[in-house]
Amino acid sequence: MEFGSRWTKILKDIWGNKPRSLLVIFSIAIGVAAIGMINNTIVMLRRDLFGAYGLGNPASVQIYISPFQDNLAAAVEGMREVSDAQAHRTVAATLHTSTGRQADIELNAYPDFTLIDVSRFELEQGTGNPAIREVLLERQGAKALGVQIGDSVVIETDDDQQYTLQVAG
């Protein structure tokens, strides 16, 4: 099999300058891989950032006020610049499991879990409206702590009060 003069020169140049040829090949391969990773990142961001996250109506601004007047959320929602406003109570606490694990958590208490308009969440298991002495846990947090629906956990607030709650969802 005989090559033309052009291919003979190309093969001799590649064989004669092996380090440079390998460097060119690796540079091309790395460039192609980088372009593929950037393309995949764009696809994932568009799917995740603008998909399920946006459906939850995430809060753009959170204001922490204490004491909180009952009519403040309605007054803020009445402002022209605000589409939705909702009041709920937030408390920092420590969660203790029956296996001895513990984690710092943020408890969010709503007057009615069926009427959450801002920063909604999707229920995956259990009940979406916890009863007295029940708590809903975020999926990844529950998995990391090894907590299942029906388990009991102890919540300790900053003022050393302890409450035993059952995981409802």
Backbone torsions as a table, in degrees:
resi	resn	phi	psi	omega
1	MET	NA	127.9	-175.8
2	GLU	-116.9	133.3	179.0
3	PHE	-93.5	157.7	174.0
4	GLY	-73.8	170.0	-177.1
5	SER	-63.2	-32.6	179.0
6	ARG	-63.5	-49.1	-179.4
7	TRP	-67.2	-34.0	177.0
8	THR	-62.5	-43.7	178.3
9	LYS	-63.9	-43.9	-179.6
10	ILE	-61.3	-46.4	-178.9
11	LEU	-66.1	-38.5	177.7
12	LYS	-66.5	-39.3	178.1
13	ASP	-65.0	-41.5	178.8
14	ILE	-65.1	-45.8	-177.6
15	TRP	-71.2	-32.6	-178.2
16	GLY	-77.5	-24.9	-179.7
17	ASN	-123.7	66.2	-175.1
18	LYS	-60.1	-47.0	-179.7
19	PRO	-60.5	-43.4	-179.9
20	ARG	-66.5	-39.2	179.3
21	SER	-63.8	-43.4	177.6
22	LEU	-64.0	-39.1	178.9
23	LEU	-62.3	-41.6	178.2
24	VAL	-65.4	-43.4	-179.7
25	ILE	-63.2	-46.2	178.6
26	PHE	-64.4	-38.6	178.7
27	SER	-62.4	-42.7	178.5
28	ILE	-65.2	-43.8	-179.3
29	ALA	-63.1	-43.7	179.4
30	ILE	-65.0	-39.8	178.1
31	GLY	-62.9	-43.5	178.5
32	VAL	-64.4	-42.4	178.8
33	ALA	-63.6	-41.2	179.4
34	ALA	-63.5	-42.4	178.5
35	ILE	-63.4	-40.0	177.5
36	GLY	-63.7	-41.7	179.4
37	MET	-66.2	-40.7	178.6
38	ILE	-63.5	-43.5	178.9
39	ASN	-62.0	-44.1	178.4
40	ASN	-64.7	-37.9	178.2
41	THR	-62.9	-42.5	178.3
42	ILE	-62.3	-43.4	179.6
43	VAL	-62.2	-45.2	-179.4
44	MET	-65.7	-41.7	179.4
45	LEU	-62.9	-44.0	179.1
46	ARG	-63.0	-40.0	-178.6
47	ARG	-70.7	-48.5	-173.0
48	ASP	-82.8	-42.7	-174.9
49	LEU	-72.3	-39.9	-175.9
50	PHE	-100.7	-2.6	-177.7
51	GLY	-92.3	-104.1	-174.3
52	ALA	-63.6	-34.1	-179.0
53	TYR	-61.5	-44.8	-179.4
54	GLY	-66.7	-28.9	179.1
55	LEU	-67.0	-22.9	179.3
56	GLY	-78.6	-1.7	-178.5
57	ASN	51.9	62.5	-174.8
58	PRO	-64.9	147.8	179.2
59	ALA	-71.1	135.1	175.6
60	SER	-86.4	-33.5	-178.9
61	VAL	-136.7	137.1	173.4
62	GLN	-122.4	130.1	-179.9
63	ILE	-116.5	127.2	178.7
64	TYR	-103.7	115.6	-176.6
65	ILE	-130.6	136.0	175.1
66	SER	-144.7	125.6	-2.3
67	PRO	-75.8	155.8	-175.3
68	PHE	-107.7	126.0	178.8
69	GLN	-82.1	143.9	-174.9
70	ASP	-58.9	-35.8	-174.4
71	ASN	-93.5	4.9	-176.2
72	LEU	-66.7	-43.6	-179.7
73	ALA	-63.1	-39.9	178.4
74	ALA	-66.1	-37.4	178.6
75	ALA	-67.2	-40.1	178.5
76	VAL	-67.6	-41.3	179.8
77	GLU	-65.8	-26.6	178.3
78	GLY	-74.2	-9.5	179.1
79	MET	-71.8	144.4	-177.4
80	ARG	-61.1	-35.1	-175.4
81	GLU	-79.6	-9.5	-172.9
82	VAL	-111.4	127.1	178.8
83	SER	-88.4	-40.8	-179.9
84	ASP	-141.2	141.8	172.8
85	ALA	-141.7	139.6	-178.4
86	GLN	-146.9	135.1	-180.0
87	ALA	-95.9	140.1	170.6
88	HIS	-154.1	162.1	-177.2
89	ARG	-95.8	137.2	178.5
90	THR	-124.3	132.2	-178.5
91	VAL	-135.9	134.3	173.7
92	ALA	-83.3	139.8	-178.0
93	ALA	-154.4	175.8	174.7
94	THR	-119.4	130.3	179.5
95	LEU	-99.5	130.9	177.7
96	HIS	-117.4	129.5	178.1
97	THR	-94.9	169.6	179.5
98	SER	-70.3	-18.9	179.2
99	THR	-89.1	1.5	177.5
100	GLY	96.1	-2.8	177.2
101	ARG	-76.5	152.8	176.5
102	GLN	-145.4	156.6	-179.0
103	ALA	-153.8	145.1	172.6
104	ASP	-76.4	131.5	-177.7
105	ILE	-132.8	166.9	173.5
106	GLU	-119.1	117.9	179.2
107	LEU	-90.2	131.3	175.3
108	ASN	-114.5	119.9	-180.0
109	ALA	-110.2	128.2	179.9
110	TYR	-115.9	147.1	176.4
111	PRO	-63.0	-36.0	-180.0
112	ASP	-146.5	113.6	-176.8
113	PHE	-69.1	-15.9	178.7
114	THR	-83.3	-9.6	-177.2
115	LEU	-116.9	37.2	178.1
116	ILE	-83.2	119.0	-179.0
117	ASP	-103.7	-31.7	-177.1
118	VAL	-111.4	135.8	-178.3
119	SER	56.8	51.7	177.9
120	ARG	-67.3	160.0	176.2
121	PHE	-133.4	158.5	179.9
122	GLU	-101.5	126.5	178.9
123	LEU	-79.5	128.4	-180.0
124	GLU	-100.2	-35.6	-179.4
125	GLN	-148.6	154.7	174.4
126	GLY	84.1	-156.5	-177.9
127	THR	-100.8	142.1	-179.1
128	GLY	-88.5	-7.6	-179.4
129	ASN	-125.5	90.1	-174.7
130	PRO	-66.6	145.8	176.8
131	ALA	-86.0	-175.9	177.1
132	ILE	-63.4	137.3	-178.6
133	ARG	66.7	27.6	173.7
134	GLU	-123.9	157.1	-177.4
135	VAL	-141.1	146.9	172.2
136	LEU	-103.8	136.5	-180.0
137	LEU	-116.6	148.2	175.4
138	GLU	-68.3	142.4	-171.9
139	ARG	-54.6	-52.5	-175.9
140	GLN	-67.2	-37.6	178.4
141	GLY	-64.5	-43.4	179.1
142	ALA	-64.0	-40.3	179.6
143	LYS	-65.3	-42.6	-179.5
144	ALA	-65.0	-33.1	180.0
145	LEU	-87.7	-8.4	-179.3
146	GLY	72.5	32.6	-177.5
147	VAL	-102.1	136.7	179.9
148	GLN	-117.0	165.1	174.8
149	ILE	-62.3	133.0	-178.3
150	GLY	98.9	-17.5	177.8
151	ASP	-70.8	155.7	175.1
152	SER	-102.6	140.1	176.3
153	VAL	-129.8	155.2	177.2
154	VAL	-108.3	126.7	177.7
155	ILE	-104.7	125.6	178.6
156	GLU	-115.4	119.6	-179.0
157	THR	-84.7	172.8	-177.6
158	ASP	-63.8	-24.0	179.0
159	ASP	-93.2	24.3	174.9
160	ASP	64.4	20.3	172.5
161	GLN	-81.7	140.7	178.8
162	GLN	-121.2	136.9	-179.6
163	TYR	-132.2	133.0	175.1
164	THR	-94.5	120.8	-177.9
165	LEU	-123.1	151.3	176.7
166	GLN	-100.9	136.2	179.2
167	VAL	-74.1	120.1	-176.3
168	ALA	-105.7	-14.7	-178.7
169	GLY	-171.5	NA	NA
